[in-house]
Amino acid sequence: MTFNPLQERGIPLDKQLRNWRELNVTPTDPDHADPYTRCRIITMNGIEVEAIMFSHHLARHCP
């Protein structure tokens, strides 16, 4: 069983979790941001990436 993106239908925009307005945020300025804020952003980015990778690997190895 493989995923074919050309055969799958997408999720309608009103049913998605976030819209483009929520995803398009202003980036933090590294020169004017608090170092702890920068550390929290880097940490949360790593946590989100690891959560996605874990769920991907779990889905591949568990039926």
N, C-alpha and C positions, 0 to 999 in steps of 0.2 A: 504494500500500500504506500504510494508516494503522493506527494502534494503537487498538483499541477495548477499553477496560478492562472493558466489560460482557461481552465474549465470551472474554476471556483468563482462564485459570485461574491462581490465585495459586501462589506457591511454598510448599510445606508448611513448617511451623515448624521441623521437625527438619532440613530441607535448607537453611535460610537461614544466612547467614554469621554474624550476630549475633542474640542474643536481647534481649528488653527489659531483662533484668537488666544486660547489658553496655552497653546504650545509655543507661540511666538512671543517670548518675553524679552525684555531688554537685558543684555548681558551686563555683568558687573564689571566695573572699571578696576583693573588690578592695582592701579596707582592710588585709588581713593577708597578701596574696600578694606574692611577690618581683616587682619590675618585669620582670625577665627572663622569669619564668614567664608573666606576662601577655602579654609580647611574643611568646613562643613559641606561646601559644594562639592569638593573633590571626593570626600568620603561618601556622600549620598550617591554620587555618580557611580562610584565603585560598587556600592551595595545594590543599586538597580541593575548594573551589568551582571553582577554575580547571580542575582535572583533570576534574571532571564536565562543565563547560561545553565543554571541548575535545573530550571524547569525544562529546558531543551534537552539536557542530558537525561533527566528522569523520564521524559516522554519517549526517548529513543530506547531506553533499556528496560522499561517496565511496560508490559502489555496492558 
